[in-house]
Amino acid sequence: MKEKIMVNTSCFWYGHKHKEESKRKIGLANSIAQAGERNSHFGTCWVSNIEKKECKSIKKEELNKYIKQGWIKKRIINWDAYINIDNKMVYKTNARKESYYRNVAKMKETKALYEYLYPIYKGLGFADMKLQTGYPYSDTNFYNRCKHWIPGFITNKEEKLLKEGNK
């Protein structure tokens, strides 16, 4: 059997709502009363510690001290709604964004791979680079990816043609 919940209906304001004009007047009065130095949060800011999963309000003069100790200038209430990417707390709004950030991390790894392979290719050529590193894809794949990830990339053949053209 369900219990009935009793509500105090003897209160003067029970069941009433403010009119739009009253809401506007209250808002205007509060905006004046809470402006600038009269605001209780004036001169403070929020900082969060990623490792401790803690946030606090501090005086703005102390901000640099906290930043040096690894805090970030941001108020985080729901820690489960954020992910840590490169020591920055990024808000996850849905699974698509989460997968986007995973893809960003994967792209950084891919870029690092081609930055590692490129000097080996320049020194040995594609065939020997492939043997030495175990690179599993074709030379065309390698060239296309290097063009994407390595600024100013040109193949060894293109480089030879450029040198011959300059003679």
KEMIRO-620289 format. One record per residue (C-alpha): residue number from 1; residue in one letter; x, z, y. Coordinates in nm, 2 decimals. Each point is the difference from the previous one (the first is absolute). Layout:
REM KEMIRO-620289
  num  residu      c1      c3      c2
  NUM       A       X       Z       Y
...
//
This chain:
REM KEMIRO-620289
  num  residu      c1      c3      c2
    1       M    0.00    0.00    0.00
    2       K    0.13   -0.09    0.35
    3       E    0.04    0.26    0.26
    4       K   -0.15   -0.06    0.34
    5       I    0.24    0.01    0.29
    6       M   -0.14    0.19    0.30
    7       V    0.09   -0.13    0.34
    8       N   -0.02    0.21    0.31
    9       T   -0.28   -0.18    0.19
   10       S   -0.04    0.27    0.26
   11       C    0.29   -0.13    0.20
   12       F   -0.10   -0.15    0.33
   13       W    0.19   -0.33   -0.04
   14       Y   -0.09   -0.07   -0.37
   15       G   -0.13   -0.35   -0.06
   16       H    0.08   -0.12    0.36
   17       K    0.25   -0.26    0.11
   18       H    0.17   -0.06    0.33
   19       K   -0.12   -0.30    0.20
   20       E    0.25   -0.28    0.07
   21       E    0.02    0.11    0.37
   22       S    0.08    0.36   -0.10
   23       K    0.27   -0.12   -0.24
   24       R    0.15   -0.21    0.28
   25       K    0.00    0.30    0.24
   26       I    0.16    0.23   -0.27
   27       G    0.27   -0.26   -0.07
   28       L    0.08   -0.04    0.37
   29       A    0.02    0.38    0.05
   30       N    0.23    0.03   -0.30
   31       S    0.22   -0.29    0.10
   32       I    0.06    0.18    0.34
   33       A    0.04    0.35   -0.15
   34       Q    0.25   -0.12   -0.27
   35       A    0.20   -0.24    0.22
   36       G    0.38    0.02    0.02
   37       E    0.15    0.35    0.01
   38       R   -0.34    0.17   -0.06
   39       N    0.00   -0.16   -0.35
   40       S    0.10    0.25   -0.26
   41       H    0.22   -0.26   -0.18
   42       F    0.17   -0.11    0.32
   43       G    0.38   -0.03   -0.03
   44       T   -0.01    0.01   -0.38
   45       C    0.01   -0.26   -0.28
   46       W   -0.04   -0.01   -0.38
   47       V    0.30   -0.04   -0.24
   48       S   -0.01   -0.03   -0.38
   49       N    0.26    0.06   -0.26
   50       I   -0.02   -0.25   -0.28
   51       E    0.19    0.21   -0.26
   52       K   -0.19    0.32    0.06
   53       K   -0.33   -0.18    0.06
   54       E   -0.05    0.22    0.31
   55       C   -0.11   -0.07    0.35
   56       K    0.00    0.21    0.31
   57       S   -0.07   -0.01    0.37
   58       I    0.32    0.05    0.21
   59       K    0.10    0.00    0.37
   60       K    0.12   -0.35    0.10
   61       E    0.33    0.15    0.12
   62       E    0.08    0.09   -0.37
   63       L   -0.08   -0.35   -0.13
   64       N    0.36   -0.12   -0.02
   65       K    0.10    0.32   -0.20
   66       Y   -0.27   -0.07   -0.25
   67       I    0.08   -0.38   -0.03
   68       K    0.37    0.09   -0.07
   69       Q   -0.12    0.23   -0.28
   70       G   -0.19   -0.29   -0.17
   71       W   -0.35    0.05    0.15
   72       I   -0.20   -0.30    0.12
   73       K   -0.23   -0.01    0.31
   74       K   -0.34   -0.04   -0.17
   75       R   -0.28    0.23   -0.11
   76       I   -0.07   -0.05   -0.37
   77       I   -0.30    0.19   -0.13
   78       N   -0.07   -0.18   -0.33
   79       W    0.34   -0.05   -0.16
   80       D   -0.16   -0.19   -0.29
   81       A   -0.11   -0.28    0.24
   82       Y    0.36   -0.08    0.09
   83       I    0.30   -0.15   -0.18
   84       N    0.36    0.04    0.09
   85       I    0.17   -0.33    0.06
   86       D    0.36    0.01    0.13
   87       N   -0.06    0.36    0.12
   88       K   -0.31   -0.10    0.20
   89       M   -0.34    0.12   -0.09
   90       V   -0.23   -0.30   -0.02
   91       Y   -0.38    0.03   -0.03
   92       K   -0.15   -0.14   -0.32
   93       T   -0.34   -0.13    0.08
   94       N   -0.06   -0.17   -0.33
   95       A    0.16   -0.13   -0.31
   96       R    0.08   -0.33    0.15
   97       K    0.22    0.16    0.27
   98       E    0.17    0.21   -0.26
   99       S    0.08   -0.31   -0.20
  100       Y    0.12   -0.16    0.32
  101       Y    0.25    0.28    0.05
  102       R    0.12   -0.03   -0.36
  103       N    0.05   -0.37    0.07
  104       V    0.20    0.08    0.32
  105       A    0.23    0.22   -0.21
  106       K    0.03   -0.27   -0.26
  107       M    0.08   -0.26    0.27
  108       K    0.28    0.23    0.13
  109       E    0.14    0.01   -0.35
  110       T   -0.02   -0.38   -0.03
  111       K    0.18   -0.05    0.33
  112       A    0.27    0.24   -0.11
  113       L    0.04   -0.20   -0.33
  114       Y    0.05   -0.33    0.18
  115       E    0.23    0.17    0.26
  116       Y    0.21    0.11   -0.31
  117       L   -0.01   -0.33   -0.18
  118       Y    0.08   -0.22    0.30
  119       P    0.37    0.08    0.05
  120       I    0.05   -0.04   -0.38
  121       Y   -0.16   -0.34    0.02
  122       K    0.21   -0.09    0.30
  123       G    0.32    0.09   -0.19
  124       L   -0.08   -0.13   -0.35
  125       G   -0.28   -0.26    0.03
  126       F   -0.34    0.02   -0.16
  127       A    0.10   -0.05   -0.37
  128       D    0.27    0.27    0.00
  129       M   -0.21    0.24    0.21
  130       K   -0.28   -0.05   -0.25
  131       L    0.23    0.08   -0.30
  132       Q    0.16    0.30    0.17
  133       T   -0.32    0.16    0.13
  134       G   -0.25   -0.11   -0.26
  135       Y   -0.22   -0.16    0.27
  136       P   -0.30   -0.12   -0.20
  137       Y   -0.14   -0.27    0.22
  138       S    0.09   -0.36    0.09
  139       D    0.23   -0.11    0.28
  140       T   -0.30   -0.14    0.20
  141       N   -0.17    0.34   -0.03
  142       F    0.32    0.17    0.12
  143       Y    0.04   -0.23    0.30
  144       N   -0.36    0.04    0.11
  145       R    0.02    0.38   -0.02
  146       C    0.33    0.01    0.18
  147       K   -0.15   -0.23    0.28
  148       H   -0.27    0.26    0.03
  149       W    0.21    0.32   -0.01
  150       I    0.34   -0.10    0.13
  151       P    0.01   -0.11    0.37
  152       G    0.19   -0.32    0.04
  153       F    0.03   -0.07   -0.37
  154       I    0.13   -0.34   -0.10
  155       T    0.09   -0.12   -0.35
  156       N    0.37   -0.06   -0.10
  157       K   -0.09   -0.38   -0.02
  158       E   -0.15    0.01    0.35
  159       E    0.31    0.18    0.13
  160       K    0.23   -0.26   -0.15
  161       L   -0.20   -0.28    0.16
  162       L    0.02    0.18    0.34
  163       K    0.38    0.03   -0.04
  164       E    0.04   -0.36   -0.09
  165       G   -0.22   -0.11    0.29
  166       N    0.22    0.20    0.24
  167       K    0.32   -0.17   -0.11
//
